[in-house]
Amino acid sequence: AASLAGAISFMSCGFFIAGAEYFTLINMLAFLPACLIFLNRLLDRPDFRSLGYGALVLAILAFCGHPTMLVSFIYSIIIMFISNQQHPTVEN
């Protein structure tokens, strides 16, 4: 229920509503959660399957959206990798 509420609030935010005329931006931002899920999976389990899923999502982002958003996604991915290397999660 919490993920559904988060997804509805993400898709109903002001940026989506105000930018509805820019359809390529909406297409790209719709794949942002998938990009973050597969990036998190790649950081947790670094194997070829996770890398393949992440590459597939990045390819979809590259072909369906606006180039500036893709560059900002890649910057955020690099920052996420660097921060994960400096502060790795501790397993209990």
Secondary structure, 3 states (H helix, E strand, C coil): CHHHHHHHHHHCCHHHHHCCCCHHHHHHHHCHHHHHHHHHHHHHCCCHHHHHHHHHHHHHHHHHCCHHHHHHHHHHHHHHHHHHHHCCCCCC
